[in-house]
């Protein structure tokens, strides 16, 4: 009896140790001191605002990611070409912000997404992005749960990733002090961060707060990258913290 108890204790310890060893902690594959931030801008492009954002990014030698709306891209094709020429990532977001239409079914969503992808291809010659940002985020309450689940499943099955964010900079607000305090409170918590901003024409707070956002991450020792240059270990990390392919 004592032998059996001893064997069970040893077996339990072995199982616990194997779990610890086989499941690395968040960021185990990422260098100990390495921190990366991805600045992302949704819903553009817009003539004045997006160009101002590019100026700030270029001044700081930063490459960022733009999740574009197809309708705005077609209207402001010159801005899209400028984003592309500046070495930024251009990724499909939505073709038009008609949520009732695009979320009526998974087929409607993917038809809309395809229109956006075709627009990006026609303006940049690029169509190989493996990322998608679902309008409203991957856990939005606009879409029905069943349709949203089908959309996410289809994206994963097509070997692509839907990506959310670690920090929403609240650039829908107009109070710059609020935005900056929010970034300092919610930013810098992870080894890999994805920051959500907007570059619609009326989102002037994005430009006004952008330099301070950049300064904050510089102070924290983050490297700025765009999603064209993301590493596999960073993708795995963002999966772990439920930013990529959140279930």
Secondary structure, DSSP 4 states (H G I P E B T S, - for coil): -HHHHHHHHHHHHHHHHHHHHHSPPTTTTS-TT--EEEEEEES---HHHHHHHHHHHHHTT---EEEEEHHHHHHTHHHHHHHHHTT-EEEEEESS--HHHHTS-HHHHHHHHHHHHHHHHHHHS-----EE--TT-TT-SSS-HHHHHHHHHHHHHTT-EEB--SEE--TTS--HHHHHHHHHHHSS-SSEEEEEEE-STT-HHHHHHHHHHHHHHHHTTPEEE-GGG--HHHHHHHHHTTSBS--
